[in-house]
């Protein structure tokens, strides 16, 4: 339409010079997949991060289910428990990273202290580690932008 000065949202976002970059990044929706073998933790973590603005696309309790959902849903981030019962979260992080049909970033989570797994976390393709007790939308977004 001639004379219509409205611009697509992406251009409006880019031209918001008065808004701090961090505030703009925090307003961008993020979709997550949470992978844990504990149903209570899945429910609680989903409520926690959705309350603060991250959409949980799905939850999974096994590596196979996580791979399938990541391929289907294309989440921005996958939160992977290090100990998935009989499976290794480190192995799952590697499989997600190496799968050409999965385009996502991974954050490892655990009830254990980070020091217990520091070398394995450093060697993994994951962005890093978050203790389940420190899991929050802000912590996830800080890791994603870092």
N, CA, C and O atoms as CSV, one atom per row, in Angstrom:
chain,resi,resn,atom,element,x,y,z
A,1,UNK,N,N,0.837,-1.169,0.000
A,1,UNK,CA,C,0.000,0.000,0.000
A,1,UNK,C,C,0.886,1.239,0.000
A,1,UNK,O,O,1.783,1.359,0.834
A,2,UNK,N,N,0.646,2.144,-0.914
A,2,UNK,CA,C,1.455,3.368,-1.011
A,2,UNK,C,C,1.153,4.258,0.183
A,2,UNK,O,O,-0.004,4.443,0.559
A,3,UNK,N,N,2.198,4.802,0.770
A,3,UNK,CA,C,2.053,5.684,1.910
A,3,UNK,C,C,1.963,4.960,3.255
A,3,UNK,O,O,1.877,5.612,4.295
A,4,UNK,N,N,1.981,3.644,3.252
A,4,UNK,CA,C,1.937,2.894,4.502
A,4,UNK,C,C,3.351,2.844,5.068
A,4,UNK,O,O,4.234,2.210,4.491
A,5,UNK,N,N,3.558,3.504,6.179
A,5,UNK,CA,C,4.898,3.604,6.758
A,5,UNK,C,C,5.158,2.553,7.823
A,5,UNK,O,O,6.191,2.598,8.492
A,6,UNK,N,N,4.244,1.610,7.992
A,6,UNK,CA,C,4.487,0.552,8.958
A,6,UNK,C,C,5.588,-0.350,8.434
A,6,UNK,O,O,5.668,-0.628,7.237
A,7,UNK,N,N,6.423,-0.796,9.337
A,7,UNK,CA,C,7.538,-1.645,8.952
A,7,UNK,C,C,7.372,-2.997,9.624
A,7,UNK,O,O,6.772,-3.085,10.695
A,8,UNK,N,N,7.896,-4.053,9.010
A,8,UNK,CA,C,7.833,-5.362,9.654
A,8,UNK,C,C,8.463,-5.307,11.041
A,8,UNK,O,O,9.366,-4.511,11.301
A,9,UNK,N,N,7.970,-6.167,11.921
A,9,UNK,CA,C,8.414,-6.167,13.321
A,9,UNK,C,C,9.924,-6.296,13.454
A,9,UNK,O,O,10.512,-5.692,14.352
A,10,UNK,N,N,10.565,-7.064,12.586
A,10,UNK,CA,C,12.017,-7.249,12.698
A,10,UNK,C,C,12.750,-5.928,12.522
A,10,UNK,O,O,13.761,-5.687,13.183
A,11,UNK,N,N,12.246,-5.061,11.627
A,11,UNK,CA,C,12.872,-3.763,11.425
A,11,UNK,C,C,12.565,-2.823,12.584
A,11,UNK,O,O,13.404,-2.009,12.970
A,12,UNK,N,N,11.366,-2.938,13.135
A,12,UNK,CA,C,11.026,-2.130,14.294
A,12,UNK,C,C,11.935,-2.495,15.458
A,12,UNK,O,O,12.427,-1.612,16.160
A,13,UNK,N,N,12.163,-3.788,15.667
A,13,UNK,CA,C,13.039,-4.245,16.743
A,13,UNK,C,C,14.454,-3.717,16.548
A,13,UNK,O,O,15.083,-3.247,17.496
A,14,UNK,N,N,14.950,-3.794,15.324
A,14,UNK,CA,C,16.311,-3.354,15.037
A,14,UNK,C,C,16.470,-1.853,15.222
A,14,UNK,O,O,17.567,-1.377,15.512
A,15,UNK,N,N,15.384,-1.103,15.056
A,15,UNK,CA,C,15.504,0.345,15.151
A,15,UNK,C,C,15.207,0.881,16.541
A,15,UNK,O,O,15.173,2.097,16.728
A,16,UNK,N,N,14.998,0.040,17.490
A,16,UNK,CA,C,14.684,0.478,18.852
A,16,UNK,C,C,15.963,0.878,19.573
A,16,UNK,O,O,16.419,0.184,20.482
A,17,UNK,N,N,16.530,1.994,19.163
A,17,UNK,CA,C,17.815,2.406,19.715
A,17,UNK,C,C,17.724,2.800,21.179
A,17,UNK,O,O,18.711,2.696,21.907
A,18,UNK,N,N,16.557,3.250,21.625
A,18,UNK,CA,C,16.447,3.686,23.007
A,18,UNK,C,C,16.314,2.517,23.985
A,18,UNK,O,O,16.569,2.675,25.179
A,19,UNK,N,N,15.922,1.366,23.492
A,19,UNK,CA,C,15.762,0.202,24.381
A,19,UNK,C,C,17.099,-0.503,24.551
A,19,UNK,O,O,17.793,-0.746,23.564
A,20,UNK,N,N,17.469,-0.833,25.767
A,20,UNK,CA,C,18.719,-1.571,25.981
A,20,UNK,C,C,18.662,-2.934,25.299
A,20,UNK,O,O,17.614,-3.578,25.259
A,21,UNK,N,N,19.785,-3.357,24.771
A,21,UNK,CA,C,19.854,-4.638,24.049
A,21,UNK,C,C,19.408,-5.806,24.924
A,21,UNK,O,O,18.704,-6.699,24.452
A,22,UNK,N,N,19.806,-5.809,26.181
A,22,UNK,CA,C,19.431,-6.908,27.082
A,22,UNK,C,C,17.921,-6.994,27.240
A,22,UNK,O,O,17.366,-8.093,27.280
A,23,UNK,N,N,17.247,-5.852,27.330
A,23,UNK,CA,C,15.790,-5.858,27.470
A,23,UNK,C,C,15.136,-6.414,26.219
A,23,UNK,O,O,14.135,-7.124,26.312
A,24,UNK,N,N,15.677,-6.107,25.062
A,24,UNK,CA,C,15.147,-6.636,23.809
A,24,UNK,C,C,15.338,-8.140,23.775
A,24,UNK,O,O,14.410,-8.871,23.430
A,25,UNK,N,N,16.530,-8.619,24.128
A,25,UNK,CA,C,16.793,-10.053,24.124
A,25,UNK,C,C,15.880,-10.788,25.101
A,25,UNK,O,O,15.409,-11.886,24.808
A,26,UNK,N,N,15.633,-10.188,26.251
A,26,UNK,CA,C,14.788,-10.841,27.247
A,26,UNK,C,C,13.350,-10.936,26.769
A,26,UNK,O,O,12.608,-11.799,27.237
A,27,UNK,N,N,12.931,-10.061,25.834
A,27,UNK,CA,C,11.557,-10.092,25.360
A,27,UNK,C,C,11.361,-11.079,24.210
A,27,UNK,O,O,10.225,-11.368,23.832
A,28,UNK,N,N,12.439,-11.592,23.658
A,28,UNK,CA,C,12.344,-12.548,22.564
A,28,UNK,C,C,11.928,-13.907,23.134
A,28,UNK,O,O,12.577,-14.429,24.041
A,29,UNK,N,N,10.841,-14.477,22.596
A,29,UNK,CA,C,10.397,-15.775,23.125
A,29,UNK,C,C,11.459,-16.857,22.927
A,29,UNK,O,O,12.195,-16.848,21.940
A,30,UNK,N,N,11.524,-17.770,23.862
A,30,UNK,CA,C,12.423,-18.907,23.800
A,30,UNK,C,C,11.591,-20.162,24.015
A,30,UNK,O,O,10.727,-20.203,24.891
A,31,UNK,N,N,11.854,-21.178,23.216
A,31,UNK,CA,C,11.145,-22.455,23.340
A,31,UNK,C,C,12.120,-23.501,23.849
A,31,UNK,O,O,13.236,-23.627,23.345
A,32,UNK,N,N,11.686,-24.249,24.856
A,32,UNK,CA,C,12.563,-25.235,25.486
A,32,UNK,C,C,11.960,-26.633,25.427
A,32,UNK,O,O,10.745,-26.816,25.355
A,33,UNK,N,N,12.856,-27.604,25.458
A,33,UNK,CA,C,12.524,-29.009,25.657
A,33,UNK,C,C,13.263,-29.408,26.931
A,33,UNK,O,O,14.469,-29.189,27.044
A,34,UNK,N,N,12.546,-29.992,27.889
A,34,UNK,CA,C,13.164,-30.415,29.140
A,34,UNK,C,C,13.234,-31.934,29.147
A,34,UNK,O,O,12.237,-32.609,28.893
A,35,UNK,N,N,14.425,-32.473,29.441
A,35,UNK,CA,C,14.631,-33.919,29.437
A,35,UNK,C,C,15.097,-34.358,30.823
A,35,UNK,O,O,16.182,-33.995,31.278
A,36,UNK,N,N,14.242,-35.151,31.485
A,36,UNK,CA,C,14.550,-35.633,32.834
A,36,UNK,C,C,13.704,-36.869,33.081
A,36,UNK,O,O,12.579,-36.960,32.588
A,37,UNK,N,N,14.230,-37.819,33.837
A,37,UNK,CA,C,13.470,-39.045,34.110
A,37,UNK,C,C,12.586,-38.926,35.352
A,37,UNK,O,O,11.934,-39.895,35.740
A,38,UNK,N,N,12.557,-37.754,35.972
A,38,UNK,CA,C,11.750,-37.525,37.165
A,38,UNK,C,C,10.518,-36.696,36.781
A,38,UNK,O,O,10.636,-35.515,36.454
A,39,UNK,N,N,9.337,-37.323,36.825
A,39,UNK,CA,C,8.098,-36.652,36.415
A,39,UNK,C,C,7.798,-35.432,37.276
A,39,UNK,O,O,7.308,-34.426,36.762
A,40,UNK,N,N,8.080,-35.498,38.573
A,40,UNK,CA,C,7.837,-34.349,39.448
A,40,UNK,C,C,8.715,-33.165,39.056
A,40,UNK,O,O,8.256,-32.022,39.043
A,41,UNK,N,N,9.985,-33.443,38.736
A,41,UNK,CA,C,10.870,-32.354,38.317
A,41,UNK,C,C,10.406,-31.768,36.983
A,41,UNK,O,O,10.422,-30.550,36.805
A,42,UNK,N,N,9.997,-32.615,36.053
A,42,UNK,CA,C,9.507,-32.120,34.760
A,42,UNK,C,C,8.339,-31.153,34.969
A,42,UNK,O,O,8.299,-30.083,34.363
A,43,UNK,N,N,7.413,-31.524,35.805
A,43,UNK,CA,C,6.233,-30.691,36.066
A,43,UNK,C,C,6.634,-29.366,36.731
A,43,UNK,O,O,6.197,-28.294,36.311
A,44,UNK,N,N,7.464,-29.455,37.766
A,44,UNK,CA,C,7.869,-28.255,38.508
A,44,UNK,C,C,8.726,-27.320,37.667
A,44,UNK,O,O,8.521,-26.107,37.695
A,45,UNK,N,N,9.676,-27.861,36.925
A,45,UNK,CA,C,10.563,-27.014,36.110
A,45,UNK,C,C,9.780,-26.358,34.971
A,45,UNK,O,O,10.030,-25.203,34.626
A,46,UNK,N,N,8.851,-27.085,34.401
A,46,UNK,CA,C,8.015,-26.509,33.342
A,46,UNK,C,C,7.245,-25.302,33.881
A,46,UNK,O,O,7.232,-24.244,33.251
A,47,UNK,N,N,6.610,-25.453,35.030
A,47,UNK,CA,C,5.861,-24.351,35.633
A,47,UNK,C,C,6.776,-23.170,35.952
A,47,UNK,O,O,6.421,-22.016,35.711
A,48,UNK,N,N,7.942,-23.466,36.490
A,48,UNK,CA,C,8.888,-22.417,36.880
A,48,UNK,C,C,9.308,-21.566,35.692
A,48,UNK,O,O,9.209,-20.340,35.743
A,49,UNK,N,N,9.770,-22.195,34.632
A,49,UNK,CA,C,10.300,-21.389,33.528
A,49,UNK,C,C,9.194,-20.806,32.654
A,49,UNK,O,O,9.386,-19.749,32.053
A,50,UNK,N,N,8.045,-21.467,32.568
A,50,UNK,CA,C,6.940,-20.879,31.800
A,50,UNK,C,C,6.389,-19.641,32.497
A,50,UNK,O,O,5.972,-18.689,31.837
A,51,UNK,N,N,6.386,-19.650,33.814
A,51,UNK,CA,C,5.899,-18.500,34.575
A,51,UNK,C,C,6.699,-17.240,34.235
A,51,UNK,O,O,6.168,-16.130,34.272
A,52,UNK,N,N,7.968,-17.423,33.908
A,52,UNK,CA,C,8.841,-16.282,33.634
A,52,UNK,C,C,9.132,-16.070,32.153
A,52,UNK,O,O,10.065,-15.343,31.813
A,53,UNK,N,N,8.354,-16.688,31.263
A,53,UNK,CA,C,8.435,-16.310,29.865
A,53,UNK,C,C,9.082,-17.256,28.879
A,53,UNK,O,O,9.135,-16.943,27.690
A,54,UNK,N,N,9.573,-18.395,29.318
A,54,UNK,CA,C,10.092,-19.374,28.363
A,54,UNK,C,C,8.991,-20.396,28.118
A,54,UNK,O,O,8.442,-20.973,29.058
A,55,UNK,N,N,8.680,-20.610,26.865
A,55,UNK,CA,C,7.674,-21.594,26.494
A,55,UNK,C,C,8.309,-22.984,26.478
A,55,UNK,O,O,9.362,-23.181,25.872
A,56,UNK,N,N,7.677,-23.932,27.134
A,56,UNK,CA,C,8.162,-25.308,27.110
A,56,UNK,C,C,7.403,-26.029,26.001
A,56,UNK,O,O,6.210,-26.308,26.126
A,57,UNK,N,N,8.111,-26.324,24.920
A,57,UNK,CA,C,7.499,-26.981,23.770
A,57,UNK,C,C,7.087,-28.405,24.122
A,57,UNK,O,O,6.066,-28.896,23.640
A,58,UNK,N,N,7.885,-29.073,24.968
A,58,UNK,CA,C,7.600,-30.452,25.363
A,58,UNK,C,C,8.555,-30.852,26.471
A,58,UNK,O,O,9.528,-30.161,26.774
A,59,UNK,N,N,8.238,-32.001,27.068
A,59,UNK,CA,C,9.129,-32.638,28.029
A,59,UNK,C,C,9.346,-34.072,27.571
A,59,UNK,O,O,8.500,-34.655,26.892
A,60,UNK,N,N,10.481,-34.630,27.947
A,60,UNK,CA,C,10.817,-36.006,27.586
A,60,UNK,C,C,11.475,-36.681,28.777
A,60,UNK,O,O,12.097,-36.024,29.611
A,61,UNK,N,N,11.334,-37.999,28.850
A,61,UNK,CA,C,11.950,-38.719,29.959
A,61,UNK,C,C,13.037,-39.694,29.505
A,61,UNK,O,O,13.685,-40.330,30.336
A,62,UNK,N,N,13.240,-39.814,28.180
A,62,UNK,CA,C,14.300,-40.685,27.652
A,62,UNK,C,C,15.045,-39.961,26.533
A,62,UNK,O,O,14.563,-38.977,25.972
A,63,UNK,N,N,16.220,-40.472,26.232
A,63,UNK,CA,C,17.011,-39.907,25.149
A,63,UNK,C,C,16.321,-40.040,23.799
A,63,UNK,O,O,16.311,-39.096,23.009
A,64,UNK,N,N,15.746,-41.200,23.532
A,64,UNK,CA,C,15.067,-41.419,22.243
A,64,UNK,C,C,13.906,-40.459,22.064
A,64,UNK,O,O,13.715,-39.891,20.989
A,65,UNK,N,N,13.135,-40.283,23.126
A,65,UNK,CA,C,12.010,-39.357,23.075
A,65,UNK,C,C,12.510,-37.927,22.857
A,65,UNK,O,O,11.902,-37.163,22.107
A,66,UNK,N,N,13.598,-37.572,23.501
A,66,UNK,CA,C,14.173,-36.230,23.354
A,66,UNK,C,C,14.641,-35.975,21.921
A,66,UNK,O,O,14.390,-34.904,21.370
A,67,UNK,N,N,15.311,-36.941,21.322
A,67,UNK,CA,C,15.773,-36.789,19.938
A,67,UNK,C,C,14.575,-36.610,19.002
A,67,UNK,O,O,14.578,-35.727,18.144
A,68,UNK,N,N,13.558,-37.447,19.172
A,68,UNK,CA,C,12.365,-37.355,18.322
A,68,UNK,C,C,11.699,-35.984,18.458
A,68,UNK,O,O,11.362,-35.354,17.455
A,69,UNK,N,N,11.510,-35.525,19.687
A,69,UNK,CA,C,10.856,-34.236,19.920
A,69,UNK,C,C,11.710,-33.068,19.416
A,69,UNK,O,O,11.173,-32.102,18.874
A,70,UNK,N,N,13.016,-33.147,19.588
A,70,UNK,CA,C,13.896,-32.078,19.097
A,70,UNK,C,C,13.826,-31.981,17.573
A,70,UNK,O,O,13.833,-30.881,17.021
A,71,UNK,N,N,13.759,-33.119,16.898
A,71,UNK,CA,C,13.628,-33.122,15.433
A,71,UNK,C,C,12.297,-32.535,14.994
A,71,UNK,O,O,12.234,-31.794,14.013
A,72,UNK,N,N,11.240,-32.862,15.713
A,72,UNK,CA,C,9.898,-32.406,15.344
A,72,UNK,C,C,9.639,-30.946,15.699
A,72,UNK,O,O,9.055,-30.209,14.904
A,73,UNK,N,N,10.064,-30.528,16.877
A,73,UNK,CA,C,9.657,-29.239,17.430
A,73,UNK,C,C,10.678,-28.119,17.273
A,73,UNK,O,O,10.322,-26.946,17.383
A,74,UNK,N,N,11.921,-28.454,17.021
A,74,UNK,CA,C,12.992,-27.463,16.848
A,74,UNK,C,C,13.040,-26.433,17.986
A,74,UNK,O,O,12.927,-25.232,17.739
A,75,UNK,N,N,13.206,-26.900,19.231
A,75,UNK,CA,C,13.279,-25.945,20.347
A,75,UNK,C,C,14.563,-25.125,20.266
A,75,UNK,O,O,15.539,-25.532,19.636
A,76,UNK,N,N,14.543,-23.975,20.910
A,76,UNK,CA,C,15.734,-23.123,20.959
A,76,UNK,C,C,16.790,-23.700,21.886
A,76,UNK,O,O,17.988,-23.512,21.677
A,77,UNK,N,N,16.328,-24.412,22.922
A,77,UNK,CA,C,17.252,-24.975,23.906
A,77,UNK,C,C,16.669,-26.278,24.443
A,77,UNK,O,O,15.455,-26.430,24.579
A,78,UNK,N,N,17.569,-27.215,24.746
A,78,UNK,CA,C,17.181,-28.467,25.389
A,78,UNK,C,C,17.910,-28.529,26.731
A,78,UNK,O,O,19.137,-28.458,26.795
A,79,UNK,N,N,17.128,-28.661,27.791
A,79,UNK,CA,C,17.685,-28.821,29.130
A,79,UNK,C,C,17.764,-30.313,29.398
A,79,UNK,O,O,16.739,-30.993,29.435
A,80,UNK,N,N,18.976,-30.829,29.584
A,80,UNK,CA,C,19.193,-32.274,29.688
A,80,UNK,C,C,19.767,-32.621,31.055
A,80,UNK,O,O,20.828,-32.131,31.444
A,81,UNK,N,N,19.041,-33.482,31.782
A,81,UNK,CA,C,19.549,-33.993,33.060
A,81,UNK,C,C,20.765,-34.872,32.783
A,81,UNK,O,O,20.743,-35.702,31.874
A,82,UNK,N,N,21.802,-34.690,33.551
A,82,UNK,CA,C,23.025,-35.472,33.382
A,82,UNK,C,C,22.770,-36.961,33.623
A,82,UNK,O,O,23.341,-37.812,32.941
A,83,UNK,N,N,21.916,-37.268,34.590
A,83,UNK,CA,C,21.625,-38.662,34.939
A,83,UNK,C,C,20.184,-38.980,34.567
A,83,UNK,O,O,19.256,-38.637,35.299
A,84,UNK,N,N,20.004,-39.633,33.434
A,84,UNK,CA,C,18.671,-40.008,32.948
A,84,UNK,C,C,18.381,-41.472,33.263
A,84,UNK,O,O,18.095,-42.258,32.360
A,85,UNK,N,N,18.453,-41.833,34.517
A,85,UNK,CA,C,18.240,-43.234,34.879
A,85,UNK,C,C,19.369,-44.071,34.320
A,85,UNK,O,O,20.510,-43.940,34.764
A,86,UNK,N,N,19.081,-44.921,33.361
A,86,UNK,CA,C,20.096,-45.772,32.754
A,86,UNK,C,C,20.832,-45.122,31.600
A,86,UNK,O,O,21.692,-45.749,30.981
A,87,UNK,N,N,20.507,-43.875,31.303
A,87,UNK,CA,C,21.145,-43.168,30.188
A,87,UNK,C,C,22.015,-42.029,30.695
A,87,UNK,O,O,21.821,-41.526,31.802
A,88,UNK,N,N,22.966,-41.635,29.878
A,88,UNK,CA,C,23.838,-40.509,30.196
A,88,UNK,C,C,23.360,-39.253,29.479
A,88,UNK,O,O,23.177,-39.249,28.262
A,89,UNK,N,N,23.164,-38.195,30.245
A,89,UNK,CA,C,22.823,-36.908,29.645
A,89,UNK,C,C,23.954,-36.372,28.784
A,89,UNK,O,O,23.713,-35.635,27.828
A,90,UNK,N,N,25.191,-36.739,29.119
A,90,UNK,CA,C,26.334,-36.325,28.294
A,90,UNK,C,C,26.256,-36.965,26.916
A,90,UNK,O,O,26.524,-36.317,25.904
A,91,UNK,N,N,25.882,-38.256,26.883
A,91,UNK,CA,C,25.712,-38.933,25.592
A,91,UNK,C,C,24.579,-38.302,24.790
A,91,UNK,O,O,24.698,-38.119,23.578
A,92,UNK,N,N,23.481,-37.969,25.466
A,92,UNK,CA,C,22.361,-37.344,24.773
A,92,UNK,C,C,22.753,-35.977,24.230
A,92,UNK,O,O,22.381,-35.635,23.108
A,93,UNK,N,N,23.487,-35.199,24.992
A,93,UNK,CA,C,23.947,-33.886,24.510
A,93,UNK,C,C,24.786,-34.050,23.239
A,93,UNK,O,O,24.647,-33.270,22.297
A,94,UNK,N,N,25.644,-35.049,23.213
A,94,UNK,CA,C,26.470,-35.324,22.030
A,94,UNK,C,C,25.581,-35.725,20.850
A,94,UNK,O,O,25.777,-35.239,19.736
A,95,UNK,N,N,24.610,-36.605,21.086
A,95,UNK,CA,C,23.709,-37.053,20.014
A,95,UNK,C,C,22.899,-35.885,19.449
A,95,UNK,O,O,22.722,-35.787,18.235
A,96,UNK,N,N,22.409,-35.006,20.313
A,96,UNK,CA,C,21.673,-33.830,19.847
A,96,UNK,C,C,22.564,-32.939,18.992
A,96,UNK,O,O,22.154,-32.447,17.941
A,97,UNK,N,N,23.771,-32.746,19.458
A,97,UNK,CA,C,24.729,-31.887,18.737
A,97,UNK,C,C,25.090,-32.462,17.375
A,97,UNK,O,O,25.209,-31.722,16.399
A,98,UNK,N,N,25.265,-33.782,17.304
A,98,UNK,CA,C,25.726,-34.428,16.071
A,98,UNK,C,C,24.610,-34.736,15.084
A,98,UNK,O,O,24.888,-35.072,13.933
A,99,UNK,N,N,23.360,-34.630,15.505
A,99,UNK,CA,C,22.224,-34.954,14.640
A,99,UNK,C,C,21.968,-33.807,13.662
A,99,UNK,O,O,21.665,-32.694,14.091
A,100,UNK,N,N,22.087,-34.060,12.347
A,100,UNK,CA,C,21.896,-32.979,11.374
A,100,UNK,C,C,20.460,-32.456,11.322
A,100,UNK,O,O,20.225,-31.372,10.788
A,101,UNK,N,N,19.504,-33.200,11.861
A,101,UNK,CA,C,18.110,-32.768,11.858
A,101,UNK,C,C,17.725,-32.000,13.119
A,101,UNK,O,O,16.576,-31.584,13.272
A,102,UNK,N,N,18.680,-31.815,14.012
A,102,UNK,CA,C,18.438,-31.087,15.262
A,102,UNK,C,C,19.291,-29.829,15.246
A,102,UNK,O,O,20.519,-29.897,15.204
A,103,UNK,N,N,18.635,-28.699,15.280
A,103,UNK,CA,C,19.336,-27.414,15.314
A,103,UNK,C,C,18.971,-26.717,16.624
A,103,UNK,O,O,18.069,-25.880,16.656
A,104,UNK,N,N,19.663,-27.060,17.687
A,104,UNK,CA,C,19.349,-26.501,19.000
A,104,UNK,C,C,20.605,-26.411,19.847
A,104,UNK,O,O,21.655,-26.947,19.491
A,105,UNK,N,N,20.483,-25.736,20.951
A,105,UNK,CA,C,21.566,-25.663,21.919
A,105,UNK,C,C,21.147,-26.449,23.153
A,105,UNK,O,O,19.959,-26.574,23.452
A,106,UNK,N,N,22.132,-26.973,23.860
A,106,UNK,CA,C,21.869,-27.831,25.012
A,106,UNK,C,C,22.498,-27.247,26.265
A,106,UNK,O,O,23.614,-26.728,26.241
A,107,UNK,N,N,21.751,-27.345,27.367
A,107,UNK,CA,C,22.258,-26.987,28.685
A,107,UNK,C,C,22.084,-28.218,29.565
A,107,UNK,O,O,20.994,-28.785,29.646
A,108,UNK,N,N,23.158,-28.624,30.218
A,108,UNK,CA,C,23.108,-29.769,31.120
A,108,UNK,C,C,22.632,-29.309,32.497
A,108,UNK,O,O,23.008,-28.235,32.966
A,109,UNK,N,N,21.803,-30.131,33.140
A,109,UNK,CA,C,21.281,-29.817,34.467
A,109,UNK,C,C,21.465,-31.026,35.375
A,109,UNK,O,O,21.552,-32.161,34.907
A,110,UNK,N,N,21.524,-30.767,36.692
A,110,UNK,CA,C,21.662,-31.864,37.647
A,110,UNK,C,C,21.434,-31.359,39.060
A,110,UNK,O,O,21.544,-30.164,39.335
A,111,UNK,N,N,21.114,-32.290,39.952
A,111,UNK,CA,C,21.057,-31.964,41.377
A,111,UNK,C,C,22.463,-31.975,41.973
A,111,UNK,O,O,22.688,-31.417,43.048
A,112,UNK,N,N,23.401,-32.605,41.282
A,112,UNK,CA,C,24.785,-32.671,41.744
A,112,UNK,C,C,25.476,-31.322,41.525
A,112,UNK,O,O,25.023,-30.507,40.722
A,113,UNK,N,N,26.547,-31.105,42.228
A,113,UNK,CA,C,27.321,-29.876,42.089
A,113,UNK,C,C,28.082,-29.871,40.767
A,113,UNK,O,O,28.504,-30.920,40.278
A,114,UNK,N,N,28.248,-28.706,40.207
A,114,UNK,CA,C,28.957,-28.567,38.939
A,114,UNK,C,C,30.376,-29.113,39.025
A,114,UNK,O,O,30.873,-29.698,38.063
A,115,UNK,N,N,31.025,-28.929,40.157
A,115,UNK,CA,C,32.399,-29.408,40.327
A,115,UNK,C,C,32.518,-30.922,40.127
A,115,UNK,O,O,33.563,-31.422,39.712
A,116,UNK,N,N,31.437,-31.642,40.427
A,116,UNK,CA,C,31.453,-33.095,40.268
A,116,UNK,C,C,31.613,-33.510,38.804
A,116,UNK,O,O,32.074,-34.615,38.514
A,117,UNK,N,N,31.234,-32.627,37.891
A,117,UNK,CA,C,31.220,-32.966,36.462
A,117,UNK,C,C,31.956,-31.947,35.592
A,117,UNK,O,O,31.800,-31.957,34.371
A,118,UNK,N,N,32.741,-31.082,36.190
A,118,UNK,CA,C,33.346,-29.965,35.458
A,118,UNK,C,C,34.087,-30.411,34.203
A,118,UNK,O,O,33.918,-29.800,33.148
A,119,UNK,N,N,34.895,-31.448,34.288
A,119,UNK,CA,C,35.653,-31.900,33.116
A,119,UNK,C,C,34.736,-32.436,32.028
A,119,UNK,O,O,34.941,-32.152,30.848
A,120,UNK,N,N,33.726,-33.210,32.413
A,120,UNK,CA,C,32.795,-33.771,31.435
A,120,UNK,C,C,31.946,-32.684,30.783
A,120,UNK,O,O,31.664,-32.745,29.587
A,121,UNK,N,N,31.544,-31.696,31.565
A,121,UNK,CA,C,30.781,-30.569,31.007
A,121,UNK,C,C,31.647,-29.812,30.010
A,121,UNK,O,O,31.182,-29.461,28.926
A,122,UNK,N,N,32.888,-29.560,30.364
A,122,UNK,CA,C,33.802,-28.828,29.478
A,122,UNK,C,C,34.044,-29.570,28.162
A,122,UNK,O,O,34.202,-28.944,27.114
A,123,UNK,N,N,34.073,-30.896,28.217
A,123,UNK,CA,C,34.306,-31.704,27.016
A,123,UNK,C,C,33.054,-31.901,26.170
A,123,UNK,O,O,33.145,-32.318,25.015
A,124,UNK,N,N,31.900,-31.608,26.729
A,124,UNK,CA,C,30.642,-31.843,26.016
A,124,UNK,C,C,30.343,-30.677,25.068
A,124,UNK,O,O,30.917,-29.597,25.208
A,125,UNK,N,N,29.451,-30.897,24.111
A,125,UNK,CA,C,29.054,-29.818,23.204
A,125,UNK,C,C,28.011,-28.881,23.820
A,125,UNK,O,O,27.560,-27.940,23.167
A,126,UNK,N,N,27.631,-29.135,25.062
A,126,UNK,CA,C,26.626,-28.299,25.725
A,126,UNK,C,C,27.167,-26.895,25.979
A,126,UNK,O,O,28.376,-26.689,26.088
A,127,UNK,N,N,26.245,-25.929,26.072
A,127,UNK,CA,C,26.632,-24.558,26.396
A,127,UNK,C,C,27.228,-24.465,27.786
A,127,UNK,O,O,28.087,-23.624,28.053
A,128,UNK,N,N,26.766,-25.334,28.665
A,128,UNK,CA,C,27.249,-25.304,30.030
A,128,UNK,C,C,26.345,-26.094,30.946
A,128,UNK,O,O,25.613,-26.981,30.507
A,129,UNK,N,N,26.402,-25.765,32.219
A,129,UNK,CA,C,25.722,-26.518,33.270
A,129,UNK,C,C,24.948,-25.571,34.174
A,129,UNK,O,O,25.415,-24.480,34.501
A,130,UNK,N,N,23.760,-26.006,34.571
A,130,UNK,CA,C,22.981,-25.307,35.587
A,130,UNK,C,C,22.552,-26.316,36.644
A,130,UNK,O,O,22.038,-27.388,36.326
A,131,UNK,N,N,22.768,-25.960,37.896
A,131,UNK,CA,C,22.248,-26.778,38.983
A,131,UNK,C,C,20.735,-26.651,38.968
A,131,UNK,O,O,20.204,-25.568,38.719
A,132,UNK,N,N,20.040,-27.746,39.233
A,132,UNK,CA,C,18.577,-27.692,39.254
A,132,UNK,C,C,18.077,-26.682,40.281
A,132,UNK,O,O,17.030,-26.065,40.086
A,133,UNK,N,N,18.812,-26.512,41.363
A,133,UNK,CA,C,18.391,-25.551,42.393
A,133,UNK,C,C,18.519,-24.102,41.923
A,133,UNK,O,O,17.919,-23.204,42.512
A,134,UNK,N,N,19.296,-23.872,40.866
A,134,UNK,CA,C,19.493,-22.510,40.338
A,134,UNK,C,C,18.801,-22.312,38.993
A,134,UNK,O,O,18.984,-21.286,38.338
A,135,UNK,N,N,18.015,-23.290,38.592
A,135,UNK,CA,C,17.321,-23.219,37.310
A,135,UNK,C,C,16.316,-22.074,37.322
A,135,UNK,O,O,15.467,-21.985,38.209
A,136,UNK,N,N,16.422,-21.209,36.333
A,136,UNK,CA,C,15.501,-20.085,36.198
A,136,UNK,C,C,15.541,-19.604,34.751
A,136,UNK,O,O,16.463,-19.916,33.998
A,137,UNK,N,N,14.534,-18.849,34.390
A,137,UNK,CA,C,14.491,-18.262,33.059
A,137,UNK,C,C,15.701,-17.350,32.837
A,137,UNK,O,O,16.323,-17.381,31.775
A,138,UNK,N,N,16.024,-16.545,33.840
A,138,UNK,CA,C,17.169,-15.632,33.711
A,138,UNK,C,C,18.466,-16.408,33.506
A,138,UNK,O,O,19.282,-16.031,32.665
A,139,UNK,N,N,18.667,-17.485,34.261
A,139,UNK,CA,C,19.892,-18.283,34.120
A,139,UNK,C,C,19.973,-18.919,32.735
A,139,UNK,O,O,21.043,-18.956,32.128
A,140,UNK,N,N,18.853,-19.415,32.243
A,140,UNK,CA,C,18.833,-20.023,30.904
A,140,UNK,C,C,19.143,-18.973,29.848
A,140,UNK,O,O,19.976,-19.206,28.972
A,141,UNK,N,N,18.492,-17.833,29.917
A,141,UNK,CA,C,18.720,-16.779,28.911
A,141,UNK,C,C,20.140,-16.226,28.982
A,141,UNK,O,O,20.733,-15.913,27.950
A,142,UNK,N,N,20.686,-16.103,30.181
A,142,UNK,CA,C,22.081,-15.645,30.306
A,142,UNK,C,C,23.023,-16.623,29.628
A,142,UNK,O,O,23.972,-16.217,28.958
A,143,UNK,N,N,22.764,-17.908,29.801
A,143,UNK,CA,C,23.629,-18.916,29.173
A,143,UNK,C,C,23.467,-18.880,27.654
A,143,UNK,O,O,24.448,-19.041,26.928
A,144,UNK,N,N,22.261,-18.676,27.170
A,144,UNK,CA,C,22.016,-18.644,25.730
A,144,UNK,C,C,22.672,-17.444,25.054
A,144,UNK,O,O,23.143,-17.551,23.922
A,145,UNK,N,N,22.705,-16.323,25.731
A,145,UNK,CA,C,23.296,-15.132,25.113
A,145,UNK,C,C,24.804,-15.051,25.318
A,145,UNK,O,O,25.480,-14.272,24.646
A,146,UNK,N,N,25.335,-15.847,26.240
A,146,UNK,CA,C,26.747,-15.800,26.567
A,146,UNK,C,C,27.546,-16.563,25.627
A,146,UNK,O,O,28.768,-16.625,25.763
